[in-house]
Amino acid sequence: MCLMVTGDHTQCLYCSARVHSVLNVLDNEKLADLSTHKSCSTYKKGQYIFSENGMPYGLFCVNKGKIKLIATGFDGKDQILRLAKEGDILGYRALISGERYHCSAIALEDCSICIIDKNYFYQSIQDNFQLLFEIVKKISGDLKTAEEHIMSLSQKNLRERMAEALLFLKATYGFTTDGQTLNVMLSREEIADYTGTSTESAIRQLSEFSHDKIIELTGKKIKITDLPKLIKTANIND
């Protein structure tokens, strides 16, 4: 991961995103060593970071930007599996298992991402139990989120799923400075891909929320105006 640039090289030690990452368990010496075993790249909005069925060659660390991870179904329709933000790591499951990527990662906005060398990553998790433990916790957390999403898709109606999706976006990206507008802009098609419905149905459900004064819509911007009602609509069990 990286933030500060020195010449052509970026230093992990000065990365502000690191505090939200599994790599935060590394000490200064290991962070300095890590900086010499990675490369950093920028990706434009809509650009693929890695593609489904591709072979992993390193661990991706998000320094800046927002990313969606999607898988394509048998019907050719995309399903958003997960969303990523600054501090997140990507591609670790395929990297650890030695399998091909089961999904694609696509930039939702311009992103800055660092790629840690595969062999160096393998050696790091063998030598550092704490880092390995953080990776296992990350995998477990993602599995829990995936299970909850599958349950939602199979057992909840669209109105509940849409409310839950908006709450998930809030939990992932937070609000802008006004304290109400989601700090991410997804197309109606992308929202439909996450909630498992058609674009037309997603548009209709968002319009209903707007009519009910739960949210306000301005282009792709979504402002949550009645958070308690949205939570109640989502029918989330603690």
C-alpha positions as CSV (number, residue, x, y, z in Angstrom):
1,M,0.0,0.0,0.0
2,C,1.2,3.5,-0.6
3,L,0.6,7.2,-0.2
4,M,3.8,9.0,0.0
5,V,5.9,9.0,-3.2
6,T,9.7,9.4,-3.2
7,G,10.9,9.6,-6.8
8,D,9.4,6.6,-8.5
9,H,8.9,4.6,-5.3
10,T,6.1,4.6,-2.8
11,Q,6.6,4.0,0.9
12,C,4.2,1.7,2.8
13,L,5.3,3.2,6.1
14,Y,3.6,6.5,5.2
15,C,0.4,5.0,3.8
16,S,-2.7,6.5,5.4
17,A,-4.9,3.6,4.1
18,R,-2.7,1.1,6.0
19,V,-4.4,1.7,9.3
20,H,-7.5,0.1,7.8
21,S,-5.6,-2.9,6.4
22,V,-4.4,-6.3,7.5
23,L,-0.9,-5.0,6.8
24,N,-1.1,-2.7,9.8
25,V,0.2,-5.5,12.0
26,L,3.6,-5.2,10.3
27,D,6.4,-3.3,12.1
28,N,8.4,-0.5,10.4
29,E,11.2,-2.8,9.4
30,K,8.8,-5.2,7.6
31,L,6.9,-2.3,6.0
32,A,10.1,-0.9,4.6
33,D,11.0,-4.3,3.2
34,L,7.5,-4.7,1.8
35,S,7.9,-1.4,-0.1
36,T,10.7,-3.0,-2.1
37,H,8.6,-6.0,-3.2
38,K,5.6,-4.3,-4.8
39,S,4.6,-2.1,-7.6
40,C,1.9,0.6,-7.7
41,S,-0.6,1.4,-10.5
42,T,-3.5,3.7,-11.2
43,Y,-6.8,2.5,-12.7
44,K,-9.4,4.6,-14.4
45,K,-13.1,4.3,-13.6
46,G,-14.5,1.2,-15.3
47,Q,-11.0,-0.4,-15.8
48,Y,-10.5,-4.0,-14.8
49,I,-8.0,-4.6,-12.1
50,F,-8.1,-8.3,-12.6
51,S,-10.5,-10.5,-14.5
52,E,-12.5,-13.6,-13.7
53,N,-10.6,-16.9,-14.5
54,G,-7.3,-15.0,-14.6
55,M,-4.3,-16.4,-12.7
56,P,-3.2,-14.4,-9.6
57,Y,0.3,-12.9,-9.6
58,G,0.2,-10.8,-6.5
59,L,-1.8,-9.3,-3.6
60,F,-3.7,-6.2,-4.5
61,C,-3.9,-3.4,-1.9
62,V,-6.3,-0.5,-2.3
63,N,-4.6,2.8,-1.5
64,K,-7.3,5.0,-2.9
65,G,-10.7,4.5,-4.6
66,K,-13.7,2.3,-4.7
67,I,-14.0,-1.1,-6.4
68,K,-16.7,-3.6,-7.2
69,L,-16.1,-7.4,-7.4
70,I,-18.4,-9.1,-9.8
71,A,-19.1,-12.6,-11.2
72,T,-21.0,-13.3,-14.4
73,G,-23.8,-15.8,-14.2
74,F,-24.9,-18.5,-16.7
75,D,-27.4,-16.0,-18.1
76,G,-24.7,-13.4,-18.7
77,K,-25.9,-11.1,-16.0
78,D,-23.4,-9.7,-13.5
79,Q,-23.7,-10.1,-9.8
80,I,-21.9,-7.8,-7.5
81,L,-20.3,-10.0,-4.8
82,R,-18.5,-7.4,-2.8
83,L,-17.4,-3.8,-2.6
84,A,-13.9,-2.6,-1.7
85,K,-12.5,0.7,-0.4
86,E,-9.2,2.2,0.8
87,G,-7.3,-0.2,3.0
88,D,-8.9,-3.4,1.6
89,I,-6.9,-6.2,0.0
90,L,-8.1,-8.0,-3.1
91,G,-7.4,-11.4,-4.8
92,Y,-6.1,-13.0,-1.6
93,R,-8.4,-16.1,-1.8
94,A,-7.3,-17.1,-5.2
95,L,-3.7,-16.3,-4.3
96,I,-3.6,-18.5,-1.2
97,S,-5.5,-21.4,-2.9
98,G,-3.5,-21.2,-6.1
99,E,-6.7,-21.1,-8.1
100,R,-8.0,-18.7,-10.8
101,Y,-10.0,-15.7,-9.9
102,H,-13.7,-16.5,-9.3
103,C,-14.7,-12.9,-10.0
104,S,-13.5,-9.7,-11.6
105,A,-12.5,-6.5,-9.9
106,I,-13.5,-3.2,-11.6
107,A,-12.8,0.4,-10.5
108,L,-15.9,2.3,-9.6
109,E,-13.8,5.5,-9.7
110,D,-10.2,6.3,-10.4
111,C,-8.1,4.2,-8.1
112,S,-4.5,3.8,-6.9
113,I,-3.5,0.2,-6.1
114,C,-0.4,-1.5,-5.1
115,I,0.5,-5.1,-6.0
116,I,2.6,-7.2,-3.6
117,D,4.8,-9.8,-5.3
118,K,3.2,-13.3,-5.0
119,N,6.3,-15.1,-3.7
120,Y,7.0,-12.4,-1.2
121,F,3.4,-12.6,0.1
122,Y,3.7,-16.3,0.5
123,Q,6.9,-16.0,2.5
124,S,5.4,-13.2,4.6
125,I,2.4,-15.2,5.8
126,Q,4.7,-18.2,6.5
127,D,7.0,-16.0,8.6
128,N,4.5,-13.8,10.4
129,F,1.7,-15.6,12.3
130,Q,0.0,-12.3,13.1
131,L,-0.3,-11.4,9.5
132,L,-1.6,-14.9,8.6
133,F,-4.2,-14.6,11.4
134,E,-5.4,-11.2,10.1
135,I,-5.8,-12.7,6.6
136,V,-7.8,-15.6,8.1
137,K,-10.0,-13.1,9.9
138,K,-10.5,-11.2,6.7
139,I,-11.6,-14.4,4.8
140,S,-13.9,-15.3,7.6
141,G,-15.5,-11.8,7.6
142,D,-16.0,-11.9,3.8
143,L,-17.6,-15.4,4.1
144,K,-20.0,-14.1,6.7
145,T,-21.0,-11.2,4.5
146,A,-21.4,-13.4,1.5
147,E,-23.7,-15.8,3.5
148,E,-25.8,-13.0,4.8
149,H,-26.2,-11.6,1.2
150,I,-27.2,-15.0,-0.1
151,M,-29.8,-15.3,2.7
152,S,-31.1,-11.8,1.8
153,L,-31.4,-12.6,-1.9
154,S,-33.2,-15.9,-1.3
155,Q,-35.6,-14.9,1.6
156,K,-36.3,-11.2,1.4
157,N,-38.5,-9.3,-1.0
158,L,-37.1,-6.5,-3.2
159,R,-38.1,-3.7,-0.9
160,E,-36.2,-5.3,2.0
161,R,-33.2,-6.1,-0.2
162,M,-33.0,-2.6,-1.5
163,A,-33.1,-1.1,2.0
164,E,-30.5,-3.5,3.1
165,A,-28.3,-2.6,0.1
166,L,-28.5,1.1,0.9
167,L,-27.5,0.3,4.5
168,F,-24.6,-1.8,3.3
169,L,-23.4,1.1,1.1
170,K,-23.5,3.3,4.2
171,A,-21.6,0.8,6.3
172,T,-19.0,0.4,3.5
173,Y,-18.4,3.9,2.3
174,G,-20.1,6.2,4.8
175,F,-21.7,9.6,4.1
176,T,-20.3,12.7,2.5
177,T,-19.8,15.8,4.6
178,D,-23.6,16.5,4.8
179,G,-24.0,13.4,7.0
180,Q,-26.8,11.9,4.8
181,T,-25.6,11.4,1.2
182,L,-23.9,8.1,0.5
183,N,-20.2,8.5,-0.3
184,V,-20.4,6.4,-3.4
185,M,-22.3,6.7,-6.7
186,L,-23.5,3.5,-8.4
187,S,-25.5,3.3,-11.5
188,R,-29.0,1.9,-11.3
189,E,-27.8,-1.2,-13.1
190,E,-25.0,-1.7,-10.5
191,I,-27.6,-1.4,-7.7
192,A,-29.7,-3.9,-9.5
193,D,-26.7,-6.2,-9.8
194,Y,-26.2,-6.1,-6.1
195,T,-29.9,-6.6,-5.1
196,G,-30.4,-9.4,-7.7
197,T,-33.1,-7.7,-9.7
198,S,-33.6,-6.0,-13.0
199,T,-32.6,-2.4,-13.6
200,E,-36.2,-1.4,-14.2
201,S,-37.3,-3.0,-10.8
202,A,-34.4,-1.3,-9.0
203,I,-35.4,2.1,-10.5
204,R,-39.0,1.6,-9.5
205,Q,-38.1,0.6,-5.9
206,L,-35.7,3.6,-5.4
207,S,-38.5,5.8,-6.7
208,E,-40.9,4.3,-4.1
209,F,-38.4,5.0,-1.4
210,S,-38.1,8.6,-2.6
211,H,-41.9,8.9,-2.7
212,D,-42.0,7.6,0.9
213,K,-39.4,10.2,1.9
214,I,-36.9,7.6,3.0
215,I,-34.3,8.8,0.5
216,E,-33.8,11.7,-2.0
217,L,-32.4,11.1,-5.5
218,T,-30.2,13.5,-7.4
219,G,-28.8,11.7,-10.4
220,K,-26.6,8.9,-9.0
221,K,-26.5,10.6,-5.6
222,I,-28.6,9.0,-2.9
223,K,-29.4,10.9,0.3
224,I,-30.8,8.9,3.2
225,T,-33.4,11.2,4.8
226,D,-35.1,8.8,7.2
227,L,-32.5,6.3,8.5
228,P,-34.7,4.7,11.2
229,K,-37.4,4.0,8.6
230,L,-34.8,2.5,6.2
231,I,-33.5,0.2,8.9
232,K,-37.0,-0.9,9.8
233,T,-37.7,-1.5,6.1
234,A,-34.6,-3.7,5.7
235,N,-36.0,-6.0,8.4
236,I,-32.5,-6.8,9.8
237,N,-32.3,-9.1,12.8
238,D,-29.5,-8.2,15.3
